Amino acid sequence: MIALTIAVCILTIVVLICVLALVDQYRTLEVVRTELGLNDTPEALALPEGLPTPPSSAGLPAEFDGHERLIVLFLSTMCSTCQTIAKRLRGEVPHGVRLVIEARSHEDAETWLSAARMPADRVIVDEEAKIATTLDITVAPSAVVFQDGRAVSAQTIPSFRQLEALLAAPELITIP
């Protein structure tokens, strides 16, 4: 019985050491990611002054004009992070989200969407980046939040985790 107690104590100490080593590794990884600038923190994007209102005047479909809250997600066929986000959506565009795909051609966009198993009915192909240019979106993946027919915010989406956070945000956003 004493031997069993000693063995349990030794195993407890070993497990504690292993847990502490994992905590140390996690902290080290966070420091390395921060130093290298690899954190997936979204960055706010400035919306252009005098942005056309309603969204349809920026080249988006007229149906966007009447939405209380709508997130337009800009993805590019040449972006690996965009591909990862599209694949993580597993073929379903969340409610209140529309995709704008920047592509060289409709065929390129269709191939990309097919590979990601994305529905074409909730996707807008922006061949010449006219929509992105009007909204001053220069990086993909990015998202623009429209509320009551106005663009109220824009940000980069550096990972699927950040897209989930944006989707989980409160329904109403304070309009500046």
Protein Blocks (a to p, Z undefined) as FASTA:
>chain_A
ZZmmmmmmmmmmmmmmmmmmmmmmmmmmmmmmmmnopaccdcdddddehiacdfklnopa
fklmmpmbdcdddddfkbfklmmmmmmnnopacehiacddddfbfklmmmmmmmnopafk
lcccdfkommmmmnopabdcdddddeehiafbdcddfbfklmmmmmmpcfbdcdZZ
